[in-house]
Amino acid sequence: MASNSAFSLFLVFLIITQCLSVLNAATDFDFFYFVQQWPGSYCDTKQSCCYPTTGKPAADFGIHGLWPNNNDGTYPSNCDPNSPYDQSQVSDLISRMQQNWPTLACPSGSGSTFWSHEWEKHGTCAESVFTNQHAYFKKTLDLKNQVDLLSILQGANIHPDGGSYDLVNIRNAIKSAIGYTPWIQCNVDQSAQDFDFFYFVQQWPASYCDTRRSCCYPTTGKPDEDFSIHGLWPNYENGKWPQNCDKESSLDESEFSDLISTMEKNWPSLACPSSDGLKFWSHEWLKHGTCSALNQHAYFQTALDFKTKSNLLQNLNNAGIKPRNGEHYSVESIKEAIEKGVGHTPFIECNVDSQGNHQLYQVYLCVDSSASKFIDCPIFPHGGKCGAKIEFPSFSSNDDHDEF
């Protein structure tokens, strides 16, 4: 999705530490961060953005939140689980919130999920200051009116025009207007590259299960006889790879709730004990997804889309290569069938069944660093070598038990 015009510094947050006049009440925190973000910088990254269902926001700073904090750098969060977000309490503020506090997360939303997160994580920790949700959101909106960042910067001849601006000048312009020094956080635009390509890896479920370690079917039931996704992994052309790039970005099921049923079908966990898949997806997101420059929804959606595009089982079936117990196929014929269908040569990884026979286990295809298309692999992985002929075991004929 196209982004709004962005300052060349790709300004994300302007954080203004202010002691609000209402803080004369006893509190269990020391001050608030009032945080605004520039939408062009939010959107102009590899993860992109989704405009709200109410339409593209204006080219203006939007509120991120009003966050209680402590002087020692810690902060309270989720302080009152018995106070869920209640939109009826802020019904008269909704139009202002849609304009000044829009969500840009994917998939597109009305804003209620974003506002609910801000209230429950931060607002509930300020109940000693704000008597109710209405007061919390109204105060935050009023602060944005008081701190009109875009007008302040434009008054200093700093415009969102793609030009480069000195960070000191941005900071001084804001300080001169409001009397306080802001803290400025930047991000990196979509042109930045911190890896070279992706491995898109799919595995054959019968080969996962037909080993000495066995497997356990998901709690949602035995998967179909089809290749399933293992992961979408950023890699370098020197054979190394980044991992666990953002330990603070834990899996949030709400960010991809619309994909869950598709993931259960196409990205099931076969590890023991049986599970619903969340632990598997969390591992893939934390280890690989956080290095992908995609948000959680985009990461999982992209992998699902590449599975559909690759259509491995159909490509093999078209070449007469079908999952049958006891039958062997040449590795070259498997590669040729996939290359004919996808247009690029795969890497085939084998494992060993309980009788010591090599079998088709995983198929690696390569994807460009923007996660938009399949490419020829710059380098193939090591290990998982196959014999000249390998098994392609059936999965549909296996007994349908929780443990194989």
N, C-alpha and C positions, 0 to 999 in steps of 0.2 A: 504494500500500500504506500502511496506517495506520502511524503511527510510535509509538514509546514516548513516555511523558511526557517533556517537555523542559524544562530550565531556560529561563526567558524570555530569558536572554542567548544562548541557542542555542550553548552551549559545545561546541566540537568537540574541542579538544586541551588537555590539561594536560601540559606538557612539563617534566620535572624533570631538571635537570642534576646527575648524581651521579657521583662518582668511585668506581667499584666496587673492592672490595678486591682483585679479581684483577688490577687494572691495575698491579701491581708488575712485570709482565713488560714487556719492550721492545715498544713498539707504534709504528705509523706514524700514529697519530692521538692526539688529546689527551683526549677525553672522549666519553661517550655521551649522546644524548638518549633518555630513556625516555618514550614517548608513549602516552597513553591517550585514547580518544575516547568522547563520549557518544552512544549510538545514536539517541536521539530527535532530536538535532541533525543527525546524518548523514542521517536519513530525512526530516526535515521541511524539505525543500527542493523546488524544482521538479523536480529529477532523481529524487527519491524514492529508494527502496532496494528490495532484494529480501532477504527473510529466508533464512538458510541452509537447505539441504535437511534439516538436522537439527531445524529448528523455530525459532520466534521466540526471540531471545536474551532473557535476563533484563534487567530495567531496572537495569542497572549499567554502569559504565564498562567498555569493552572495550579490549584492547591494540591499538595500531596497530603499534608496533615498537620495537626497540632499535637506535639508529642511531649508528655511529661518526662523530665530528665533529672538526674542527680549531678551534683558538682564533681563527683568522683568518676564520672564517665559511664556509670551504670544507669539503668532506667527500669521502671516498673512496666509490666505488660499483663494484659488479660486479667485485670484485678477483680472483676465481678462477673463470674460466669452466669449469675442469675439476672443479668441485665442485658439481654440480647437487643440488637438493633431493632427498632420499631419505627418503620417509615411513617406511620400515622402521626408520630410525635413531631415530625418535621415537614408535614405535608405543605405548609405555607412557604417552605424554603426550597422545595424541589426545583423550581425553575431557576433559582439563583445557583443552586448546587450543580445543575446540569451545565450551566454556562461557565461557572467559575471553578468547579471541582469535578471535571469530567474524567471518566475512566478511558484509558487507552490500551488496556490489556486485551488479549485475545482469549476466547472469542468475544465478539462485540457484546456489550451489555448496556443496560440502562444507567448503571452507576451504583445500583443498590448493593451489589456485592462488594465494591470498593468501599463505599461508605460504611457498610456493616463491618468490614475488616478494621477500618480506622477507629470506629467507635469501640468495638470490642477489645482491640489490642491496646489502644491509647486512651480513648475517651473514658473508659471505665476506671482508669487510674487517676482521673481528674474529677471524680464525683465530689471530692471535698471542696472543689472550686465551683463546679457547675452543678446546679441542682437537678438538671435533667438533660436529655439528649438535645432538645431544642436549643438550650443555652450553649452547649458545646459547639454545635454546628453554626449557630448564628454568630458567636464570637469569632470563629475562624473566618467566616465570610466577611465580617466587619474588618478584621485585620487585613485581609486582602485589599479591601477598599482603601485602608489607611496606607498600605505599602503597595503603591501602583508601580511595580518594578519596570514594566515596559515603558511607561511615560518617563520615569526617572532616567532610564538608560538613553532613551531617545533624546531627552533634554540635554544629555551630555554628548550627543552626536554618536551614540552607539546604537546601531540599527541591525536587525536580523536580515542582513543583505548578503551574507556569504563572505563579508570582509573579515579580516583578522583584527582583533582588538587586544590591547594589553590588559592582562588580568588586574593589574594594579589600578588601571583607569576604571574598570568595571566596579571594583570594590570601593574606590574612592567616590564614585558617582553615587552609589547607594548610601554610603556613610554620610556624605554631604547632605543628602535629602532627608534621611530619617534619624540621623544622629548616632547610629550604631554600626559597628563593623560587621558585615555579613561573612559567613563562611561559604565558599563557593566550591561545588563539586562538579567535576567534568566527567563525561564518558567518551567513548571512541566511536567514530562513525563507521558506516558499513564498509568502507574501503579498506579498513585495517585487516590484516591477515595474521593470525597467530597459529595457523596450522595450514597444511597443504592440500589435504583431501580427506574424505571419509572412507572407511570400510563400512559397507552395508552387509551385515552378516545374517544369514538365515540358516536354520538347522532342521534336520530331518528327525521328527520325534521318535520314530522307531529305533534309530541309531543311538539317540540319547538314552532310550530306555533299555536297549538290548546290550547292556554291559554288566559287568559284575556288580556295579554299584546300584543298578536298577533305577527306578524313578517312581514318582507319585503323581497321579493325575490331579489337576487343579480341583478345587472345591466346586467349581462350576461345571465339572464333568470332563470326560475324556475328550481331548481335542480331535478335530477332524484329521483325516489322513492327508496332510498337506504340509509344506514347509512352513515354519513359524519363524518370526523375527527373533534374533538374538540381540542385535543392537545396531546402532549407528554411531561409529567411533571415529572421532577426529584423529588424524595421523600426520606425521611428517614424512617427507620423502627420504630421510636418512634412516627410516625404520623405527624411530622412536615415536612417542605419542604423549600428549598432555593428558592429565587426569586429575580429578577432584579439584577443579579450578575455582570453585566457590562453595566452601563448606557451609556457608550461611544459607544457601539456597536449597532447603530441604524440599522433598516432594510434597506438592499441594494438590490433592486429588480434585479440589474444586476448580483448578485451572484447566483440567482436561476432562471434566465429568461427561461431556458429550461424546467422548471417544472411548469410554470404558468398555462398552459392550463390544465394540470393534476390536479393542485390544485383547479382551478375553478370548476372542476367536482367533486372532492373528498373532498374538504375542503372549501366549500362555506360559506359565511357569510349570516346569516338570520336576523341580527340585523337591526333595523330601524335607520336612513333612508337607502334606498338601496345603496349598494356600490359594488366595484369591488373585495373586499376581502382583499385589502392591509392593511387596518386599523386593521382588525381581525388578519391577519398573523403577523403584526408588534407587536401587543399586545402579541401574543403567543411567539414570538421570544424574546422580551425584558423581559417578566416575567419569562418564563420557558427555552427557548432555550439558553439564555446566561448563564444558570447554567448547561447546558448539556455536556460541553466539546466538543461539535460538532460545526463545522462551519455552516453557514446558509444553504448552499446547502445540507450538510450531514444531518442536523436536519430535514429539510422538506422532503428530499428523504427517510430518515429512517421511518418517520411517514407514508408516502405514501406506502412504502413497507409493513409495518405492517398491514395496512388496507387490502391490497391485501391478505396477509397471513391469516388474521382472517376470511375474507369472511362471515361476520355475517349474512347477509340476506339469503344467500344460505344455511347456516347451519340451520337457523330457518325453512326455507321452506322445507328442507329435513325432518324435524320432523313434518311437517304439520302445522307449526306455520306461518301464513301469515297475512300481514296487511289487516285487514277488520274492517270497522266501526261497533261498537256495539258488537263485539265478544271479549270475555275475555279468557285469558290463565293463567295457574298457573305460578308463578314465578319460581318454581322448574323445570317445564318442559322447560322453556326458558333457565335456567342455564344449564340443562342437555344437551340440544341441542347444545349450544355453547361449552360446555366442550368436547362433543364428537368430534366436528370439530376441536377445537383448541388444546385440550389436557390439558387445565387448567381451573379452575373454575373462572367465571367472577363475578364481583360485579354489580348488577343491580340497577340503580337509577331511581326512578319514579318522575314524577311531577303530577300536577292535571289539568285536562282540564277545560274548561269554565263552565261545569256542576258539577264540583267537583269530577269527577271520576279519580282514579289513572291510569296512563298510562306509558308504557315503554318509558323512556326518554333517559338515557345514559347507556352505557356498558363500564365498566372498566376492562381492562386486564393489567397484569403486565409484564414488560420487564426488563431483567437484566441491570446492570449499564453500561455495554459496548454497550448496544442497539443492541444486536445481536440475541436475542431469547426471546420467551415468557417464563415466569416462574410462579410458584405458588405465589400468592400475600403474602408477609410477613405480611401485615396488610390491612384491607379493610377500605375505607373511612367511615366517619360518615354522617348521614343525608340521605335525599332522599329515605326514607323507602317506601316500597311497601306493599300493601295488599296481601292477599293470591292469589287473581286473579286480573289481570290487563289488560287493553286494549292495543292493538297494532294497533293504528289507521292508516287508509289508507291515503297516501299522494297524490296518483295519481288521486283520485276522487275529490280533492279539486278544486275549481274554480281557473283558472290560472290568478290571478290578482297580481299586484305589492305588494299589502298588503293583507294579509290573515285575 
